[in-house]
Amino acid sequence: MNLKRFGVPAVIAVTAALALSSCAANEGGAAPEESASTLSGNLVGAGASSQDAAQQSWIAGFQTANPDVTIDYDPSGSGAGRETFLEGASDFAGSDRAFNDEELAAGGFARCAPDSTIVELPLYISPIAVIFNVEGVDTLNLDAATIAGIFAGTITKWNDPAIAATNPDATLPDLAITPVHRSDDSGTTENFTEYLGAAAPDVWTYEADGVWPFEGGEAAQGTSGVVDAVTNGTGTIGYADASRAGDLGTVAVQVGDEFVSYSPEAAAAIVDASPFAEGRAEGDLAIELDRTSTEAGVYPVVLVSYLIACGTYAETENVELVTSYLSYIASPEGQDAAAADAGSAPISDTLREQITAAIDSIS
């Protein structure tokens, strides 16, 4: 039975019904055991819309095991989530990029104790799909320079020679390309533009940023907005967390001499091949992705989305809730749930050990 589709209240109700049925089958007809959890309270999180499906899965699983806990997550976007956390309006944030050095130096994390560092945990790993809507075309092979040219506005027709060169068997129409980008400050945008700048620097001359760097094309709010705009348009192309690609056409990206389609395994491969950022505090596990890797089987258009918490909270009321929830997300059970429901790549055992140590340091 797929409990996820029924939502949190239904998951709890169905779980309870299954427990009653099981107990009734036992000799003596003993009453079902109550949850052994002693956790209670409310957690508030906000941020990356890419995490939305995973957060729904994590929240359902955690609240089923801890029925006196409620968790609210607002998928408002990475930039909004970081700002909410900075202002102290959330217990944790979700972000498709880590706080940068300048932001960390400025500090001012209102919910954290004075002089506390923050903990940034790479707990959601997912490919970014380049999605498109061209009738009769389901997949395209594109190199980085061509993808960059499309989004920079220098390649404007679907039958452009650069697209045709890597897709000799595709029937490409003489149709205008409409690139769709995020209108909000987005970690997905920052990851995508970082890839373009690293892999095609002669074509994409803009700095990586969560805000789209120029006017042009079509702008849409959030992951859902981009997917809707591409779906409802003609000749549209955009970028989104791969879990939301649905039935849209998708791009296989050139890596070395091969074209690699997105997959959780290919996304995980590029993460494991990349180092941690230097100069970070203990518990800040920001990763420097190698977007130019030519290693076989890696997919470089990937986002690593972080769960962000205080190293030390000013108020200790919710510390146990925060650490318990993050520990569940990092567990094999939590990672498998996100993989099943959101298509993400489970973290490796080595990364899990490092994340667990960081969670244990939260106070």
N, C-alpha and C positions, 0 to 999 in steps of 0.2 A: 504493500500500500504506500502510495506517495503522499506523506503527510504534509509536505511542503506547500502543496497547492492550496491547502485549506486555510493557511494563515495561522498565527500564533494561538488564538483562543481555540480554534478547532483542533490544532495539534494537541493541546493540553486535554481537550475533551475526549478526543479519540484515544489518546494514550491512556487516560483514566479508564475508558470503556474496555480497552484491551486488557488492562490490569485486572479489572473486575471479572472479566470473562475467564482469564487464566486462573484466578483464585477460586472461582466457582467450580472449576474443574478439579481442584485439589480436594483431597479427602478432608472432611470436617468443614468445608465451606468457610474457611477463615477469612476475615475482612482483609482487604488489601492494605499493605504497609504504606504509611505516609512517607513522603519524601524525607530523606535523612538530612537534607540541606538546612542549615541554620542561617543562610544568607537572606537578607531582606533589604529593601530600599529601591531607589531609582537612580539610574545612570543616564546621563544626557551626552550624546555625541552628535557631531555634525561634520560634514565635509564631502569628500569625493563621491560624486554620483556613480563613478565606475564601481564602487564597492556596494552599491545598493542591493543587488541580488544576493551577494555574499552576506551582507549585514542582516538581511531578512532571514537567511538560513541560520546564521550564528545566533541571532536573537531568539529564534524559535527553539533551537536546541538548548540554549542556556536557560531560558525561562522554563522550559519543560522540566529540566533538572532542578531548577531553583524557582518554584512557583510563587515565592513571595518577593521576587525581583521583577522590576519592569525596566526595560531599556528602550530609550527613544533615540533614533538616529535620523537626522535630517540630511538627505542627500543634496545639499545646497550647492555643492561644488567645492573643489579643493581650496580655492582662494578664500571663499566665504567661511569654510571650516577652520582654516588657520586663523582667520581674523576672530572668529567666535571663540576659539581656544585662547588666543591672546587676551581677549577682553574678559576671560573668566566666566563666560556664559555656558561652557560645556566642560564635562569631566575629561573628555578625550576628543581627539580630532582624527578624521580620515583625510589623507592628502596624497595625491599622485606625485608629489615630490616632497623631499625633505625641506625643512627650513634651511635657507642658505646662510653663509657665514655672516653676512651683514645683518640679517634678521636675528640671528642668534646673539650677535654682539649687542644689538639694541635691547634685547631682553624684554622685560615688561609683561611676562606671562602672569596674568592676574591671579590665577588659581594656584600657582606654584608658590612655594616658600621663597623668601628673598634669597637671591644668589643661587637658587636651584637651577640645575641643568634640566634638559628635557630628554625623554626617552623616545626614540623613533625606531619603530619596529617594522621591517619589510614583510608584512604578513599577507599581502594580496599581490600575487604576481600574475599578470595577464597580458597576452598579446594585444596590441592595438591593431584592429583590422582596418585596412583601407577599403572602404565599401563604395560601391557604385551601382547605378541603375541605368543600364543600357539594354534595350530589348534584344533578346537572343544571345547575349553574352553573359556567361556565368562566372568566368574567371579570366584574369589577365596576368601575364608575366611582365613585370616592370622593373627597371633598374632605378636606383636612387635618384639619378639625374632627371629621369623622366617624371617620376613622382613629384620631385621638387619643381620642375618646370610647370606641371599642371597646377599645382597650388600657388605658384608664384605668378601665374597668369601668362606665361610665355608660350605654353602649349595650349591651344584653345579649341582644337577639333579632335573628335575621337578617332578620326582616320589619319591623324598626324603621322608622318614617317617614323618618328621616334617610338610611337606605340606599335605601329605596324611591324617594325623591325624585329621585335621580340614576340610577336603574336602572328606568325605567318598564316595560321589556320583559322584565325578569327575573322568574322565578317564585321568590319568596323564601319559604322555609318558616318556620313558627312554631316555630323551633328555637333553643335556647340557644347563645350564642356562647362558645366556650372559647378565650381568648387564650393563646398559648404564647410564652414568653420564654426567654432564655438564663439558665441558672443560674450560669454562670461569668462572670468579669470579661471583658467582650468589647468589642472595638472596634466590632463591628457594632452592638451595643446602644448604644454611645455615639453613633455616627453616626445611628442611628434615632431615639433620644430627642432628639438635637440638632435633627433635622428637626421632630419633633413640637412641641418647645418654641418653635422659630422660626416655624413656619407656623401653629400653633394655640395661642398662648400663653394664651388664655382658658380653654382646655380642659385642656391639658397644663401643669401648674404646677410640674413637677419640673425640677431641673437636669439637663443632659446628663451622663450618667455611664455607665461601662462595666458597672456593677452595677445590675440592675433595681431601681427605687427603692422598691418596696413589695411586700408579700405579696399573693398572689391570682393567679388563673389557673393555668397549668401551667408548671413550669420544666423545662428540658431542657439537658443538657450539650452545648456545641459546636454548630456548624452542623448536623452530622449528626443530633444529638439533636432539634433543633427540627424539621428536615424529617421525621424519623421520627414524631415526635409528631403533627404536622399530618396526615401521610399516614395514620396508623393511627387517628386520632380521627374524630369526627363533629361537624361544626359548628365545627371548629378553625380558627384563624387565627394566623399567625406572621410572622416576618420572617427572611430569610436572603439570603446572597449569591445573586444571580440565576442563577449557573451551576448552582445546586442546585435550582432550582424544579421541574424535571422536568415531570410531567404534572399538577401541582397547579393549581388556579385561581389567577389573579393579578389584582392591582388596577392599574387605570390611575388615576394620580393627577392631581388637578386642578391645572393651572398656568395662571393667568390665566383665560381663558374656555374653555379646552380641557382634555381629559383625555389625558394622555400615558402610554403604556405604556412599560415599561422597555426599553431597548436600549443596546448599547455606544455608539452614536452620541449618544444623548440624555444618557448619563452623561458622555461626553467633553465635550459642549457646556457643561455646568454647571461643569466644572473649568476650561475655558479662559476662562470668564466670571468667574472668582473670583480674588482677589488672594492673594499670599503673606502669611503672618503677619508682622507687624512685630516688630522688635527681635531677630531671630534671628541667629545666627552665620552666617558665610559657609559655604555648603554645607548649611545646614539649610533645606530647601525645604518647610516646612510650609505648607499651603494653608488659607485661611479660606474655606470654601464658602459661597456665597450661597444659602441654603436657601429664601429667599422670592422668588427671581427669577420674573418673569412673562414672561420672554423665550420666544418661540415655540420649541417643540421641545426644551426642556431637561427633564431628569428630576431633581428635587431630592433624591430619596431615594437617595443614592449614597454609597458609601464610597470613600475614597482610602486605599489601604493602602500602607504605607511599608516599604522596606528600610532598616534602620538599622545604621550602622557607626561605628567610632571615626574622628574626624578624624585622630588620631595614635594608633597602637597602642603599648602598652608593650613588646611583643615584636613584632619585624618578620617573624617566620617566615612568617606566612600573609598578609602584606599583598598580595603579588602575586596570590595566589589570590582574596582578597576583591575586589580591584579588577577582576580579569579576569572573575569571575563576575558582578559587578554590571554591568560593561560589556556582557556578553552579554545580560543581562536587559533593559538599556536599548536595545539595538540593534534595528533594524527586524526582524531575524530572531527575536529573543527575544520581542518584543512581538507579532509575528504568530503565534508558536507559542502564546502564552497566549491570544490571541484565538480561535484555532482550537480549543484544548483546554479552555479555561475560560470562554469567552464574555466576556472582559474587553475594555475599550476601549483600543486602542493609544494611547500618548501622542503628542502633537503633536510636530512637528519642533522647534518653539521650546522646548518643555519638555525635549526630548531634549538640546538644546544646553546648557541650564542644568544638567541632571543630569550630563552628561558632564564639565562643568567641575568639579562637586562631586566626582565620582569621582576625577578627576585630582589633586585636592587631598589625597587620603588618603595617609598615610605611616605 
